[in-house]
């Protein structure tokens, strides 16, 4: 009987996590207090920029395919995709150290992570915020964990930086872009001129 109760409580936790009922439901089911453990950060360096929000990072002798958390950048075949990727490539450089905070794995096998750029004599800069402020990515923070993320994007749009160069009216998100077929991508893939 004890095994059935354990099985059932485990199943309830899985359902709560799967349906995104949040931390409160999980805490109510487990009866534990939330932990304030911050994921450890490890040193590494970017060996390849796949696109503006996906990188190959060498850390601890292992190369991780990293998908940056907190942003959604244009695809390479999308307008401004190459410019965003080139901006990240110039920013990171082959010898620039980064701090990698791994948070899990997505459906495609990529490591979900935060990437921070250490500065001499100052705090490390979050790469996701830097991309949003420069206008090369959309802020993506559905649980509103990062204060000011939407304000960063609003500032970039108002200043017409990066992909907001021609204004916000005709800009398609990467999610919308991926749903297009070839014909629609050719029609909307022009973007504004540089």
Secondary structure as the mmCIF struct_conf table of DSSP 4:
data_model
#
loop_
_struct_conf.conf_type_id
_struct_conf.id
_struct_conf.beg_label_comp_id
_struct_conf.beg_label_asym_id
_struct_conf.beg_label_seq_id
_struct_conf.end_label_comp_id
_struct_conf.end_label_asym_id
_struct_conf.end_label_seq_id
HELX_RH_AL_P HELX_RH_AL_P1 UNK A 2 UNK A 18
TURN_TY1_P TURN_TY1_P1 UNK A 19 UNK A 20
HELX_RH_AL_P HELX_RH_AL_P2 UNK A 23 UNK A 30
HELX_LH_PP_P HELX_LH_PP_P1 UNK A 33 UNK A 35
HELX_LH_PP_P HELX_LH_PP_P2 UNK A 37 UNK A 40
STRN STRN1 UNK A 42 UNK A 51
TURN_TY1_P TURN_TY1_P2 UNK A 52 UNK A 53
STRN STRN2 UNK A 54 UNK A 59
TURN_TY1_P TURN_TY1_P3 UNK A 60 UNK A 61
STRN STRN3 UNK A 62 UNK A 68
TURN_TY1_P TURN_TY1_P4 UNK A 69 UNK A 70
STRN STRN4 UNK A 71 UNK A 73
HELX_LH_PP_P HELX_LH_PP_P3 UNK A 74 UNK A 75
TURN_TY1_P TURN_TY1_P5 UNK A 76 UNK A 77
BEND BEND1 UNK A 78 UNK A 78
TURN_TY1_P TURN_TY1_P6 UNK A 79 UNK A 80
HELX_RH_AL_P HELX_RH_AL_P3 UNK A 81 UNK A 92
TURN_TY1_P TURN_TY1_P7 UNK A 93 UNK A 95
STRN STRN5 UNK A 97 UNK A 105
TURN_TY1_P TURN_TY1_P8 UNK A 107 UNK A 108
BEND BEND2 UNK A 109 UNK A 109
HELX_LH_PP_P HELX_LH_PP_P4 UNK A 110 UNK A 110
STRN STRN6 UNK A 111 UNK A 119
TURN_TY1_P TURN_TY1_P9 UNK A 120 UNK A 121
STRN STRN7 UNK A 122 UNK A 126
HELX_RH_AL_P HELX_RH_AL_P4 UNK A 127 UNK A 134
TURN_TY1_P TURN_TY1_P10 UNK A 135 UNK A 135
BEND BEND3 UNK A 136 UNK A 136
STRN STRN8 UNK A 137 UNK A 139
TURN_TY1_P TURN_TY1_P11 UNK A 142 UNK A 143
BEND BEND4 UNK A 146 UNK A 146
TURN_TY1_P TURN_TY1_P12 UNK A 147 UNK A 148
HELX_RH_AL_P HELX_RH_AL_P5 UNK A 149 UNK A 159
TURN_TY1_P TURN_TY1_P13 UNK A 160 UNK A 160
HELX_RH_3T_P HELX_RH_3T_P1 UNK A 162 UNK A 164
TURN_TY1_P TURN_TY1_P14 UNK A 165 UNK A 166
BEND BEND5 UNK A 168 UNK A 168
TURN_TY1_P TURN_TY1_P15 UNK A 169 UNK A 170
HELX_LH_PP_P HELX_LH_PP_P5 UNK A 171 UNK A 173
HELX_RH_AL_P HELX_RH_AL_P6 UNK A 174 UNK A 178
TURN_TY1_P TURN_TY1_P16 UNK A 179 UNK A 179
HELX_RH_AL_P HELX_RH_AL_P7 UNK A 182 UNK A 188
#
